[in-house]
Amino acid sequence: MVRVEVKPALLRWARKRARLGASGLAKRFPKLSEWEGESVRPTLKQLEAFANATHTPVGFFFLPEPPVETVPIPDFRTVAGAEIGRPSADLLDTIYLCQQRQEWYRDFARSTGEDPLAFVSSISMSDNVVSTAAAIRHALGFDLEERQQAPTWEEALRRFIGQADDLGILVMCSGIVFNNTHRKLDPDEFRGFAMADPLAPVVFVNGADTKSAQMFTLAHELVHIWLGRSGLSDVQPVQTSDHAVERWCNVVAAELLVPAAAMREAYDPTADLPNEVGRLARCFKVSTLVILRRIHDLGWLPRDAFWAAYEAEVERLRPFSRGGGGNFHLTEAARVSKRFARAVVGSTLEGQTLYRDAFRLLGFSKLETFHEFGRSLGVMV
């Protein structure tokens, strides 16, 4: 039985990186405390199992000390100057996968002669907020009346994603890593990110968040694409970030979703505030927090009253469940972007992409599932 020497610091680093405590792993690895205390060494097979459980490349355990991992795109997740802690394995794996998909689609777009998207990097932070939001809304075909008539937030979000996808943006919305339902993404760690590119712009929205919150995240990340600034965000309607980019993207996103002119027409200052906030949230298909921010932005709610109402609403929303579930093929298409999925399936059927690579990019393991997915997308008959 081959036993291997592993520094305790690496074992602790791996489980913290995976957001797992020693107690949570104790049933599967009853000698973990002894491994970390160096009184017992794990076998190679046990170490491989531990690597799999903590989503860690097994080679990392043979390093002299824990590696310092950083997010591979600009990280704008700061709150009042306080930096966010080390990235989790779930976050890193999600970004790495999206980078692989972006690279594949960039090559695909070049091979098929697609033109660069003119709207990427077409705005600057010195531009007027109202006209910028209007230009983005017009490009997307983001019709306010159509959104108001949508029966649910989910339907409004699906339409919003579809409009961005039709324009050439690869919008990926998922609450899990790959297709692993045991690896749920944490909205408290991040809500979305954007990877700007003239041929393959990618927006990722954390699907574990509420549908109404995802609306704001998508709007925020789309502004990043128009700005040409990639970044990881902890998006909230009221952002105390020290990054000017995040603050500006938030302002434009709020105007994109709830235009000031439309808000002035819709708002009833004589109505009970909680009831009016709920009504407007249903009308614009955004979160109540976005509505509160707009009421404050337009001068109808003084700063102290706004913060009191905002904090009360945050507490009210805290117990509410977040996103998940639904039809597998519809969900899968949303996770990887319909535009991306159609391109991969079509390229594979034409023999331009290996099935092995397609399975890796789409998160499949069975040919039958791949074919069913292709039929659901209209790529196969």
N, C-alpha and C positions, 0 to 999 in steps of 0.2 A: 504494500500500500504506500503510494508516493505521497508524502506530505510536503507542503511548500511553506517557505518562510514569507510572511506578509507583515509589513509594519502595521501596528494597530491604528496609527493615524490614517492610513489608507482605508481601512475597514470603516472607521467612523466617518471619514469624508464621503465614502460611497453611499452610506445609508442616509446621511444628512442631505446629500445631493439629490437623492430620490425622495426626500421628505418622509423618511421612514424612521421610526424610533426603534431602539433595541428591543423593547417589549413587543412591538408589532412583528418583529422577525424571529422572536425567541421560539415560537412553536415549530417553525420550519428549520431553524438553525439553533438547536438547544445549547450548543457549545459556543455560541457567539461571544458571550461574555468572557469565556476562557480564551478564545482566539484574540480578543482585544486585550486581554490581560497577559497574553504571550505564554500562558501555562500549557496551552495545547495549540498545535498547528493544524490547519485544515488540510484535507487531502485535495488534490488537484480537482477531483470531481466535485467536491463540496465548494471549492472556490469558484468553479465555473457556474454552479447553481446559484451561489450568492451574487455573482456578477449579473446573472440573468434576472434575479429578483430585484436588484437595485439598478437595472438598466445601465450597467457600466461595462465598457469594453474590458475584457479580462486582462489585457496587457497592462492596464493602468495599475493593477495590483503589484506589479513588479518594478514600479518606479521607486526611487529613493524617498520621495515625499509626494504629497498630494499635488496634482497640477492646479494651476490657477486658470480656471476657465472664464472666459468673457463672452458676452453676447456678440455674435459676429456682425451685427448691424448697430448703428448708433442707438444708444439707450437713453430715452428721454424720460424714464420713469423716476423722477425725483419729486419729492413732496416737501415743500418748504426747506429746500436745501439738503434734505437727508437722502443719501443714496440708498437705493434698494439693495438688499442682500444678494448673495451668490445666486446665480440662475439655477433653476432645477433641471434635472435630466429631461423632464417632460417639455419644458420650454425650449431647451437647446435642441432636442430631437425634432421638435416641430419646426423650428427655424431652419435646421439643416435640410429637412425634407422639402420645405418650400423653396430653398435655394436650389436643390436638385431639380425640382419641377420647373423652376424659372429658367435654369440653364438649358434644360431639354427643350422648353417651348421657344426660347430665344433661337436655338439652332433650327428648330422646325420652322419658325417664322422666316428666317433667312433663306432656308431651302425652298420655301414656297413663294418667295418674293413678296412677302408682306411689307408694306411701307411703315416707317416709324410713325408712332402716334404723336400727332402735332400738339396735343394738349399736355403731354408730359413735360414738366418744367416750363409751362407757358405762363405762369404767374409769379409774382414776387410779393414779399411781405409789405412792400410799400404801396401795393395796389389797394383800391377802395374795397372795403369788405362787402358792401351791399352789391356792387356791380360784379365782384368776383364770384360771390355765391350765386348770383343770377346767371352768370356765364356757365358755371358748372351745372346748375340745374337745367339750363337749356340744352347743353351738350348731352346730358343723360336722358333728357326727355322726362325729367322728374316732375310730373304734373301734380300740382297740389290738390286739385279737385279729385283726380283719380285716387290719390292716396287717402283722402278723407272718406271716400266711398268704400275703401277696402273693409271687409267685415271684421278683420282681426289684424293685430300687429304682425302676426306670422305671415299673413298674406301680403301685407304692405312691405315687409322685409324681403320676402321672396321676389316681389316685383322690383324692389330697389336693387337687389343683387343682380337680377336679370338685366336690368338696364345698364349697369356697369359692365356686366359680362358682354353684352351686345356691342358695347363701345370698344372692347378690346382689353379690358382689365380682368385679370384672373383673380376672381374673388373666391377665397377658400374659407369656409365657415365650419368649424368643428369644435366640439367640446372634449374630444379625446385625442390621444396620440395614435397616429396611423388608424387602424380599426380596432384598437385594443380598448375595450370598454372598462378594463381595470386601470387604465391610465387616464384619469379624468384631469382636464386642464383646470387650473385654479384662476378664476377671474380676479382674485385679489392679488395674484402675481402679475398678470398682464391681461389687457382686454383686446389688444390687437397690435398689428404691425403692418408697415408698408415697405415694399421693396421697389423703388422707382426704377424703371427701365423703359427706353423708347419702344422696344419691341415686345417685352414681356413684363409689364407692370403687375406686381402681385400685391393683393391686400388680403391679410388674414384676420378674421374676426373670431374671437373666442366664443364658440357656440354654447359654452356652459353658462353664459350670462343670460339675463332675461332678454326676450325678444325686443322689448322697447329700448333696453340699454344697447343692444346690438345695432339698432338704427343709428344711434349717435356715434358709436365706434366706427361703423362703416363710413358715415359722413366725414368723420375726422380723418380717417386713413385715406379717403379719396382726396381730401385737400392736400395731404402729403404727396400724393402722386402728381397732382397738378403743380405743386410747388417743386417737385423733383427732389424731394428730401426723404430718403429712406429713414425708418426709425421704429423703435419699439415703444409702445405707449401704454400708460395706465390711464386710459381716457375716462374722464368724468366731466359732467357739464360745468362744474365749478372747479377749475384747475389752479392749484397754487404752485405749479411747476416754476422753477427758475429759468426754464428754457423758453425763450421768446417764440421759438418755432411752435411749441406746444400750445402756448397761450393764443397765438394767432390762428392756428388750425382750429382750436376750440371755438373761437369767435366766428370764424367763417362757417364752421359746421353748424353752429346754432342758427345762423342766418339762412343757411341752406335748407335746414329742416323746417324752421319756423320763421319765415320772413317777417320783418318788423311791420311791413305794410299790412300783411294778412293778419298779424296778431292784433294790430290796432283795430281792425274791423271786427275781429271775433271776440275780443275780451270784454267782459261785462264787469266793470269795477264795483258795481253795487251788489254783486252776487257774493254768497258765502265763499271765502277763499278756497277751502279744501274741495268743495263741490265744483267750483269753477276750474280749478287746476285739473281735477279728474276729467271734466268734460272736454277741456282743451287737449288734454293728453290723448283722449280717444279720437278727437277730431283730427289732430295732426299726426297721430300714430307715433308718438314719441313718449319718453318716460315723463312722469310728473316732475322729476327733478329738472329736466330741460325746460318745461313750462315755467316752473318757479324762477329759473334763471332769466328767461325772457321777460317775465313780468317785472323782475328787478331791473334788467337792462333798459327797459322802456320807461322806467321811472315811476312805476305804480306801486312799488314795494320798497320802503326804506331799507337801508343796509341791515340794521339790527333786526327788523321784522323778517327780512329775507332769510338771514342766517338761522333765526329761531324756527321758521317754517321749514327750511331746508333740512336742518338736523332732525326735526320731528318726522319729516317724511322719510328720511334715511332709516330711522328706527322702525317706522311703520312697514317699510319694504323689506327689512332684514329677514323676516321669516319666510318670505315668498320663495317658492321653488324657482329654479332656473331651467334653462332650455334642455332639450334632449328628446330622444325617441323619434317616432315617425316611420314612414315607409323607407325600407332599406335603400332602394335605388334612388329615390328622391334625396334622401339624406346623404348618400355617397356622392351624388353629383354635386351637392352643395359643399361637401367637404373638400373636393378637389378642383372645383370650378367646372361648369359644363363645357365651357370653351376648351379648357385643357383636356378634359376627359374625351371629348369628341376627337380632338387632335391625336391623342395617344391611341385610342381604339382604331381610328382610321389608318394611322401610320402603321400600326401593328398588322392589320389585315392586309395592307399593301406590301408587307414584307420589309418595310423601312426600319421598323423597331422590333427588337427581339421580344418575344412573349415574356421572357424572364425580366427584362427591363420594364415592360409595361406593368407586370404584376407588382414590381417593387414601387413604381411611381403611383400606382392606383391603390396599393394595399391589398391586392388579391392573392389568393394561393391556389385557386381552382379555375380550370379552363371554363367549366360550366358557368361559374359566377361571372367570369369575364364576358362570356357570350350573352348572358341574360342582361348584364349591364349595357352592353353594346346595343341590344334590341331596345332597351328602355330609353336610350338616347336617340334612337332613330338612325343609328349608324349601320345596324345590321337588320336583316329581315328574318 
